[in-house]
């Protein structure tokens, strides 16, 4: 049989001159061979998916191991900060060192807290103690600066190493569908049609007993074989065609709806009723475009995933002030902006990014302000409107020596919109400090629903998911994909498949719908 010849590796030859026979297309011959090949491919795909999930778990463990040196640096820096903060000499000795002979100071060290008249010797002792303290402080300050540099270097190393692990994981991701036995043939046919300016349309046409097991009776067969496994052939050929940008459809459902009477008696061919059903289904399919392309796996060159919390914790948060106050950090192509209200100042309720925004931006409102975490490369500007109950401000991000500089000015206008107080979901507040929470709260339902034993559960998985960690990304619904280094799901689009809501935005070799929620 033709299929056996192809799958077995050698073409048959004719009796006359040893010329190779045309082995035909894979739809000829024993269908069992093709079904088994397709089922094997499906099984391999399932096994590859399971192995990929195991690699995700191993990647999480690998990144956790990479985080340990960073945490050790943080602990050393905190210890130095404690020494600097609480290493002051006693207040008594400070007053003595600043005094003159004959002065009277109150001594909490002396019995009953009595007063002491300063002498030259006592002052000399105090000055010596103060100088020793200052020397120690200078030494500790140098150590602190060195530890801070080491901490920042460790944060950058962690970010780079984590990115390498994630890139390798993306490269090892299984294909969206297994290699089909039809792929090579369809590619060849499409190339031939393209060469002659014709469009190739593929119809997966089932035989009668695939459509209806009752058709076996007309052949005198009482208990025919179960043909349901052969349906995978039709599914495969349609999937292969659409991946090659060939319009196609499976006619099974249309012919099944036309039963009884879609097939001739004693013959596999269609009746007029069957042809009419097929023609109607074909016309309906030709009226629809191909599905849009799906973005490539992983991230485009030069794009990175959001840094994890240990890396952010190791980067200096630079304070800024103005119409609003807060801190700014920049790491690995991402900006983290924390807007925190001072006492008796109304907190920021909403941020509207006007320039430099990204669909991967994460906004979180807390009781004391807001946090914005968004991709932003060095040198790229960002402008945003800030809304409080008492007014509107404009935030501008500029750059100086590769470091972000923040300016916030008030505008002479009212908010012009309804502002409500929101707080992070309780599920997140149980996992981290609520007032310092960051991430995308809109992802919480999908992240909680997607928690499995393989992906991990509890706080680590939930926080990682809402903070766009791809190791904890939830599965997207059918017809949607992850994009923009985000754990949110987006619908692919193109000119023939416009967005029902939002704007069709290019991403990684394709495009997806953004906004309009």
VENJOVEN-V668484 format. One record per backbone hydrogen bond with DSSP energy under -0.5 kcal/mol. CO is the residue of the C=O (numbers start at 1). NH is the residue of the N-H. E is the energy in kcal/mol with one decimal. If there is no record, write none. Layout:
CO & NH & E
CO & NH & E
This chain:
1 & 5 & -2.4
2 & 6 & -2.2
3 & 7 & -3.2
4 & 8 & -2.6
5 & 9 & -1.0
5 & 10 & -0.8
12 & 21 & -2.6
14 & 18 & -0.6
19 & 14 & -1.7
21 & 23 & -0.7
25 & 28 & -2.0
29 & 31 & -0.6
30 & 33 & -1.0
30 & 34 & -1.0
31 & 35 & -2.8
32 & 36 & -2.7
33 & 37 & -2.1
34 & 38 & -2.6
35 & 39 & -3.1
36 & 40 & -2.6
37 & 41 & -2.1
38 & 42 & -2.5
39 & 43 & -2.6
40 & 44 & -2.6
41 & 45 & -2.3
42 & 46 & -2.3
43 & 47 & -2.4
44 & 48 & -2.7
45 & 49 & -2.4
46 & 50 & -2.1
47 & 51 & -2.5
48 & 52 & -2.4
49 & 53 & -2.1
50 & 54 & -1.9
51 & 55 & -2.2
52 & 56 & -2.0
53 & 57 & -1.8
54 & 58 & -2.3
55 & 59 & -2.6
56 & 60 & -2.1
57 & 61 & -1.9
58 & 62 & -2.3
59 & 63 & -2.7
60 & 64 & -2.2
61 & 65 & -2.0
62 & 66 & -1.9
63 & 67 & -1.4
64 & 68 & -0.8
65 & 68 & -0.6
65 & 69 & -0.6
66 & 70 & -0.5
67 & 71 & -2.1
68 & 72 & -2.2
69 & 73 & -2.1
70 & 74 & -2.3
71 & 75 & -2.3
72 & 76 & -2.0
73 & 77 & -2.3
74 & 78 & -2.5
75 & 79 & -2.1
76 & 80 & -2.0
77 & 81 & -2.4
78 & 82 & -2.1
79 & 83 & -1.9
80 & 84 & -2.6
81 & 85 & -2.4
82 & 86 & -2.7
83 & 87 & -1.0
90 & 94 & -1.9
91 & 95 & -2.3
92 & 96 & -2.3
93 & 97 & -2.5
94 & 98 & -1.3
95 & 99 & -0.6
96 & 99 & -1.4
100 & 103 & -2.5
103 & 118 & -3.3
105 & 116 & -2.7
106 & 108 & -0.7
110 & 113 & -1.9
111 & 114 & -1.4
114 & 107 & -1.5
116 & 105 & -2.2
116 & 118 & -0.5
118 & 102 & -2.3
119 & 123 & -2.3
120 & 124 & -2.5
121 & 125 & -2.2
122 & 126 & -2.1
123 & 127 & -3.0
124 & 128 & -2.3
125 & 129 & -2.3
126 & 130 & -2.7
127 & 131 & -2.6
128 & 132 & -2.4
129 & 133 & -2.2
130 & 134 & -2.5
131 & 135 & -2.5
132 & 136 & -2.4
133 & 137 & -2.6
134 & 138 & -2.7
135 & 139 & -2.3
136 & 140 & -2.8
137 & 141 & -2.8
138 & 142 & -2.2
139 & 143 & -2.3
140 & 144 & -2.9
141 & 145 & -2.5
142 & 146 & -2.4
143 & 147 & -3.0
144 & 148 & -2.8
145 & 149 & -2.3
146 & 150 & -2.5
147 & 151 & -2.7
148 & 152 & -2.6
149 & 153 & -2.4
150 & 154 & -2.4
151 & 155 & -2.3
152 & 156 & -2.3
153 & 157 & -2.5
154 & 158 & -2.8
155 & 159 & -2.4
156 & 160 & -2.6
157 & 161 & -3.0
158 & 162 & -2.9
159 & 163 & -2.1
160 & 164 & -2.0
161 & 165 & -2.1
162 & 166 & -2.4
163 & 167 & -2.4
164 & 168 & -2.2
165 & 169 & -2.0
166 & 170 & -2.2
167 & 171 & -2.1
168 & 172 & -1.4
170 & 173 & -1.2
180 & 183 & -0.9
182 & 186 & -2.4
183 & 187 & -2.4
184 & 188 & -2.0
185 & 189 & -2.5
186 & 190 & -2.8
187 & 191 & -2.2
188 & 192 & -1.9
189 & 193 & -2.3
190 & 194 & -3.0
191 & 195 & -2.0
192 & 196 & -1.1
193 & 196 & -0.5
193 & 198 & -2.9
194 & 197 & -1.3
198 & 200 & -0.5
199 & 201 & -0.5
200 & 247 & -0.6
201 & 203 & -0.5
202 & 204 & -0.5
202 & 249 & -1.5
203 & 205 & -1.2
204 & 206 & -0.7
204 & 251 & -2.2
207 & 210 & -1.2
207 & 211 & -1.4
208 & 212 & -2.4
212 & 215 & -2.1
213 & 216 & -1.6
214 & 217 & -1.3
215 & 218 & -0.8
216 & 219 & -1.7
216 & 221 & -1.8
217 & 220 & -2.0
220 & 222 & -0.6
225 & 227 & -0.6
227 & 230 & -1.1
228 & 231 & -1.7
229 & 232 & -1.4
230 & 233 & -1.7
230 & 234 & -0.7
231 & 235 & -2.1
232 & 236 & -2.7
233 & 237 & -2.2
234 & 238 & -1.9
235 & 239 & -2.2
236 & 240 & -2.9
237 & 241 & -2.2
238 & 242 & -2.5
239 & 243 & -1.9
240 & 244 & -1.4
241 & 246 & -2.4
242 & 245 & -1.4
247 & 202 & -2.3
249 & 204 & -2.7
249 & 251 & -0.6
251 & 255 & -2.3
252 & 256 & -2.6
253 & 257 & -1.9
254 & 258 & -0.7
256 & 259 & -1.0
262 & 271 & -2.0
264 & 267 & -1.3
269 & 264 & -2.8
271 & 275 & -2.8
272 & 276 & -2.3
273 & 277 & -2.1
274 & 278 & -2.5
275 & 279 & -2.9
276 & 280 & -2.3
277 & 281 & -2.1
278 & 282 & -2.6
279 & 283 & -2.5
280 & 284 & -2.0
281 & 285 & -2.1
282 & 286 & -2.6
283 & 287 & -1.1
285 & 288 & -1.5
300 & 303 & -2.0
308 & 311 & -0.7
308 & 312 & -1.9
309 & 313 & -2.8
310 & 314 & -0.7
311 & 314 & -0.7
312 & 315 & -1.6
316 & 318 & -0.8
317 & 319 & -0.5
318 & 328 & -1.9
320 & 326 & -1.9
325 & 340 & -1.4
326 & 320 & -2.5
327 & 338 & -2.6
328 & 318 & -2.4
329 & 336 & -2.6
331 & 334 & -1.4
333 & 376 & -2.4
334 & 331 & -2.5
335 & 374 & -2.2
336 & 329 & -2.1
336 & 338 & -0.5
337 & 339 & -0.6
337 & 372 & -2.8
338 & 327 & -2.1
338 & 340 & -0.7
339 & 370 & -1.8
342 & 345 & -2.0
350 & 387 & -2.3
351 & 353 & -0.5
352 & 385 & -2.9
355 & 383 & -1.9
358 & 361 & -1.9
362 & 373 & -2.4
363 & 441 & -0.7
364 & 371 & -2.1
366 & 369 & -0.8
368 & 341 & -2.8
369 & 366 & -3.2
370 & 339 & -3.3
371 & 364 & -2.0
372 & 337 & -3.2
373 & 362 & -3.1
374 & 335 & -3.1
377 & 380 & -2.1
382 & 397 & -3.0
383 & 354 & -2.8
383 & 355 & -2.0
384 & 395 & -3.1
385 & 352 & -2.6
386 & 393 & -2.6
387 & 349 & -3.2
387 & 350 & -1.2
388 & 391 & -1.2
391 & 388 & -2.9
392 & 411 & -2.9
393 & 386 & -3.0
394 & 409 & -2.2
395 & 384 & -2.3
396 & 398 & -0.6
396 & 407 & -2.1
397 & 382 & -1.1
398 & 405 & -2.6
400 & 403 & -1.3
403 & 400 & -2.5
405 & 398 & -2.8
407 & 396 & -2.8
408 & 323 & -1.6
409 & 394 & -3.0
411 & 392 & -0.6
411 & 413 & -2.0
413 & 392 & -0.7
417 & 419 & -0.6
425 & 428 & -1.2
425 & 429 & -2.0
426 & 430 & -1.8
428 & 431 & -2.0
428 & 432 & -1.3
433 & 436 & -0.8
434 & 437 & -1.4
439 & 441 & -0.7
440 & 443 & -1.8
441 & 444 & -1.4
443 & 447 & -2.9
444 & 448 & -2.8
445 & 449 & -2.3
446 & 450 & -1.8
448 & 451 & -0.9
452 & 456 & -1.6
456 & 452 & -0.6
457 & 461 & -0.5
458 & 462 & -2.1
459 & 463 & -3.0
460 & 464 & -2.2
461 & 465 & -2.2
462 & 466 & -2.2
463 & 467 & -1.2
464 & 469 & -3.0
465 & 468 & -1.4
466 & 440 & -2.2
468 & 470 & -0.7
469 & 472 & -2.1
470 & 473 & -1.1
477 & 480 & -2.0
479 & 492 & -0.6
481 & 490 & -3.3
483 & 486 & -1.2
488 & 483 & -0.6
490 & 481 & -2.8
490 & 492 & -0.5
491 & 513 & -2.6
497 & 494 & -1.1
503 & 505 & -0.7
503 & 514 & -2.2
505 & 512 & -2.3
507 & 510 & -1.3
508 & 296 & -2.4
510 & 507 & -2.5
511 & 493 & -2.0
512 & 505 & -3.3
514 & 503 & -2.6
